[in-house]
């Protein structure tokens, strides 16, 4: 880059910091080059993200898009740390909340393929201390939120500062978790009971949950920036966490998610999350039959379709496109992973503020821009044949 280009680049960066950093907390520093053939889609996606951040005073956002199994956009916006003015980059690790559930069930699916566990075996067949024996509660029912288990532990410990170093320690909290409904009677979304799933895989595979996650999911998919959100550890590139009060970002309450590691306890980058999602759009990482099991919505005993599968939600977006998706939330966490199987597209948006509207119209707008450009390119290719 020549001297004139360097000056122009510096001036552009200063302008972005001035326009977006001082008043709204939104900054864009040294973005990567436009994503080749998706340059127009990236431009429109950036505009959608900036509009959302300015409208709702969101401190920081990471975005990544995979198309046909290829990473076509990954970029950070705003600040990972408002006090130190640390910008979000592609390496910024956000809390991913319940997107962790999809990762846990990917691990479980791998172990099903190896014959180590089953989706429908009673939990007590692996975990003898499970408190609700003879109720036919399986990992499938826990993962799909039809087990009938309450989520009182998660409610009571949502802002705990206590660190649980092992799954066994965390499981002791759950031994008094009551049944809220009979299994299959009613859909009731839970997070804490996913710790029972961690206990099942540890007992069946005879290895620590984190080690199994690394062996079967994180390692094979090359998710180099995906790690537990250990609030006691020094984690490079971890974002700060915020909530909004009267339209301004303030520090979120401290929350240690180690008691619900399998349900909402990991950190990741938008790029890693998008790569994870793309692994479900074709067989390879998982067999086709396993993917179908994970994506199949459960039904209540009355036959009601819950729209919830195993670690995922299944439905349609605001444009009536078929989607497989999973949001995540928590103190200083709001994120969304959406798979568009018909378009072979994956969009991940992560933020560091509770309740940031990263799904909905922002997600739809980004998907629109990429679908539009892909359709136009394919039409042009046919005309040139």
Protein Blocks (a to p, Z undefined) as FASTA:
>chain_A
ZZklmmmmmmmmmmmmmmmmmmnopacehiaddehjlmmmmmmmmmmmmmmmmmnopaba
cddddeehiafbdcdehjfblklopacdfklccdekjmmmmmmmmmmmmmmmnomacfkl
cfklmmmmlmbghklpafklmmnopnopacklmmmmmmccbdcfbfklmmmmmmmcccfb
dehkagcddfklmmmmmmmmmmmnopafklmmmmmmmmmnopakbccddfkbccehiacd
dddeehiacddddddfklmmmmomcccdfklmmmmmmmmmpghjbcfklmmmmmmccddf
kopaehiaehiacdddfkopacdddddedehiacdddddfknopacddddfbehiafbmj
lmmmmmmmmmmmmmmmmmmmmmmZZ
